[in-house]
Amino acid sequence: MKYALRRVLQAVVVVLLAYVFTFVVISVLPGDPVTNTLRNPQNGFSEEEIQRIVAYYGLDRPVHEQLWQSLSRFVVGDLGVSLRSGLPVSRLISEVLSSTLVLAASALGVALVLAFAIGFGTQYLPKRYGQGLLRAFPSLFLSVPNFVIGLLLINVFAFQLGLFRVIDSEGGLATLFAAIALGIPVSARIAEVLVANLDHESAEEYASVARSRGLGRTGLLLRHLLKPSSLPVVTVVALAVGELLGGAVITEQIFGRTGIGSLVERSVTTQDLPVLQAVVTLAAIVFVGVNLIADLVYPLLDPRVRLGESRSRPKVEVAA
């Protein structure tokens, strides 16, 4: 419990520091949000509405007072209001968050399926029948950006084969192909770790003893090699969350999906700073939260990890 409490407190501190850092970076950017956004005739704010928003954010006060006021609201769950629409930021995010979460979760599923397929294939296929090719797939997946994969998938499966329509970006098949585009690069790191650890475990003495007793390849893999080789994957999956969130922004733009990516694009174009700050902080919360869960779950999966002696997860072996 002490270890869990310490990790939770560390996660809270990291999130607060991320919020403060984002606020400071946004504050030093050139431009005045009052002049650039609130007084822009295209946004249609009246003078009374402008004064109310200025008072709400304390834009007429020193930066440190603005930070304290903003941080005080953040700790109670108030993300502020949009400088462009005047709507609560939490409402704007909630309208698009589900689409991004579905895409990221689907992409993680695709990445795990590909990674384990490659890992199992390297143990089953003989070297002369494609094992070397399978081992090269992770490097290939890492070398191709997800937006290139997305454009290829759209060109082949949407324009040429007509399996899904680009205008129906939230449909099932469209989501699947978007998840494939996002999940392929993520699967590379997972596959590298899994293949390296399967090779390491298969060379251990206990694996040789199991083979000498007549245990088949499938039984050896499922009963002895899979669990110890999969444990480091927990670490890699937790670290891949940041890549999934960042890649989702690009993938949504490629496939025309309405998600966090489109919200960020509009916010950058209109300099809607409260929305940008909320999105960055939300990404930090998700990333820190997933890694916290991994830190707390890992000792439960691997009894060899002793909470009282180690503050970090075991070293992950990566294939050369």
Buried (B, 14 or more C-beta within 10 A) or exposed (E): EEBEEEBEEBBBEBBBEBBBEBBEEBBEEEEEBBEBBBEBEEBEBEEEEBEEBBEEBBBEEEEEEBBEBBEEBBEEEEBBBBBBBBEBBBEBBEEBBEBBBBBBEBBBEBBBEBBBBBBBBBBEBEEEEEBEEBBEBBEEBBEBEBBEBBBEBBEEBBEEEEEBEEEEBBEEEBBBBBBBBBBBBBBBBBBBBBBBBBBBBBEEEEBEEBBEEEBEEEEBBEEBBBEBBBBBBBBBBBBBBBBBBBBBBBBBBBBBBBBBBBBBEBBEEBBBBBBBBBBBBBBBBBBBBBBBBBBBEBBEEBEEBEBEEEEEBEEBBBBE
